Amino acid sequence: MLGKPVGNMCFTWVECFHMGSLPLKANPVFFLQEIIKTQSFRELSDLGLLSILQSNRLTIDEVPLIHAVREWAHVSSVVLDLPVPRIAVDVVKELRLFLLSLEELTTLENENLQDELIPVRYM
C-alpha cells in the first residue's frame, strides 16, 4: 500500500485497515513522511492540520513537517487569497520548534525571511 501514491489519508487508513496491513503500526514515521508529501495534505483545512499537529501520537521529524506546513500555508494562501502569516497563525503555534538544533533553527530563520511563516516571537 505504501508504494502507491497516498492521495487521501482517510481513504488510505481505511483501506490499510481492511487489508489487515496497517502501515502505521509497522512504520508510522515512514507513513507520515509519505502523507505530508501529498496534495491532499496541502489541501487540508487549518482545523484538519491542527488536529494532526496537536496529536500526542505525532512521530515525525520536525524539519520535514515544517516544510510540509510551509507548503500547506502557501497553497492555502493562494486558494484563500490571504497572506501566509495570516493563514498559518494558529498552526505554527503547534510546531515543536524546541526540537530543532541550532543549525536547523538558523536555516529556518533564513527561510522565514521570505514568507514570514513563523512569527519571530516563536523562534
MARVEX-998244 format. One line per 2 residues: number of its first residue (from 1); their letters; for each residue x, y, z of C-alpha. Coordinates in steps of 0.2 Angstrom, whole numbers, m for minus. Example, Ala and Ser with C-alpha at 12.3 -4.5 7.8 and 13.67 -1.06 7.14 Angstrom:
REM residues 2
1 = AS = 62:m22:39; 68:m5:36 .
END
This chain:
REM residues 123
1 = ML = 0:0:0; 14:12:4 .
3 = GK = 21:10:m14; 6:18:m21 .
5 = PV = 3:37:m21; m6:42:m5 .
7 = GN = m19:54:m10; m32:54:4 .
9 = MC = m26:50:22; m43:44:27 .
11 = FT = m46:33:12; m28:25:14 .
13 = WV = m31:22:33; m47:13:29 .
15 = EC = m40:3:15; m25:m2:26 .
17 = FH = m36:m7:40; m47:m18:29 .
19 = MG = m32:m26:21; m25:m30:38 .
21 = SL = m9:m21:35; m9:m6:45 .
23 = PL = 7:3:40; 5:15:54 .
25 = KA = 9:1:66; 24:m6:57 .
27 = NP = 32:11:52; 22:26:57 .
29 = VF = 36:39:53; 38:32:36 .
31 = FL = 19:33:33; 18:51:39 .
33 = QE = 33:56:29; 24:50:14 .
35 = II = 7:58:19; 15:75:21 .
37 = KT = 21:75:3; 4:73:m5 .
39 = QS = m8:86:m12; m22:80:0 .
41 = FR = m11:86:14; m8:103:6 .
43 = EL = m27:105:4; m31:101:22 .
45 = SD = m41:114:32; m32:123:46 .
47 = LG = m43:113:58; m38:97:50 .
49 = LL = m20:101:51; m21:107:69 .
51 = SI = m29:91:74; m14:82:66 .
53 = LQ = m1:93:74; m9:93:91 .
55 = SN = m9:74:92; 1:66:106 .
57 = RL = 5:52:94; 13:63:81 .
59 = TI = 30:55:77; 39:63:63 .
61 = DE = 55:73:61; 51:92:64 .
63 = VP = 61:98:49; 51:89:35 .
65 = LI = 35:93:45; 39:112:45 .
67 = HA = 42:111:26; 26:102:23 .
69 = VR = 17:116:34; 26:129:24 .
71 = EW = 19:121:8; 2:119:15 .
73 = AH = 2:138:20; 7:143:3 .
75 = VS = m6:133:m6; m20:139:7 .
77 = SV = m13:157:4; m16:156:m15 .
79 = VL = m33:147:m13; m40:159:1 .
81 = DL = m31:175:m6; m24:178:11 .
83 = PV = m5:181:17; 4:166:23 .
85 = PR = 7:173:40; m12:175:42 .
87 = IA = m16:158:36; m3:149:47 .
89 = VD = m6:160:63; m14:146:73 .
91 = VV = m5:131:65; 13:137:68 .
93 = KE = 10:138:87; 9:119:87 .
95 = LR = 26:116:78; 38:109:90 .
97 = LF = 52:121:87; 61:117:103 .
99 = LL = 66:100:95; 77:109:82 .
101 = SL = 95:110:83; 104:127:82 .
103 = EE = 109:124:64; 91:119:60 .
105 = LT = 84:135:68; 96:146:59 .
107 = TL = 91:138:42; 73:140:47 .
109 = EN = 76:158:51; 83:161:34 .
111 = EN = 69:153:26; 57:163:36 .
113 = LQ = 64:179:30; 55:176:13 .
115 = DE = 37:172:19; 36:176:37 .
117 = LI = 28:159:41; 33:159:59 .
119 = PV = 32:175:69; 49:179:77 .
121 = RY = 42:178:94; 40:159:92 .
123 = M = 58:156:87 .
END
